[in-house]
Amino acid sequence: MYQKLLIISGFSLALLQGCSALNSQVVAVDSYSTMQMSGGTYYLSTTTPGLQLQQQSFEIMLQNMLSTKGYTRTFSPKNSMYNIVYNYNIHGPYTNFESYPVPVNPWWNGPYGGVYNGFYGDMWTNSISASTYFVKRLELSAYEKNNAVWQVVGTLKSEDSDLRTSFPYLVSGISNYINSNSNRIVYVNVNEDSSTGQYIATPSNF
């Protein structure tokens, strides 16, 4: 039943962990669907423990997004066509190491950036920098009479561990893949319009 669609959930996490080019505005999406639907009424629930007020704000974002797909929220499981379950988590922190060449200072045989006293050395060495990041994940699954109908998973890489800063990006990133098969992990650029506060999702060439 519920486990039918859960096999896709780990793919994007593994890919994001090994990919340092992603940032908080790029969402990796994986989606699956067993049938095409035109929307309907739904009851929204979660099995993720969390703060009630925070989850209420998350649910409003999901409700607004789902309404654009033809879904109408009800607050009674008996009066709904579907049970839509959302869950989220944060993995990390992880450490990313990057190596890059720097010129060697000829006066003390150590690295320096750029020109030193008019001299730009032709000797180079590798320097390593480290950065910390978190992987945030949102899963949205729809069930009809305990049968899985569709599932979509969005993940992104972020420098902070606060899900509130990333949840709007995740919701916008998965919105175009509700009740559809992505057939692979796809990447979506999500940008916030500073003048309207709207989040705009476009396909990424990543």
Buried (B, 14 or more C-beta within 10 A) or exposed (E): EBEBBBEBBEBBBEBBBEBBEBEBBBBBBBBBBBEEBEBBEBBBEBEEEEEEEEBEEBBEBBBEBBEEEEBEBBEEEEEBBBBBBBBBEBBBEBEBEEEEEBBBBBEEEEBBEEEBEEEEBEEEEEEEEEEEBBBBBBBBBBBBEEEBBBBBBBBBBBEBBEBEEBBBBBBBBBBBBBBEEBEEBBBBBBEBEEEEEEBEBEEBEE
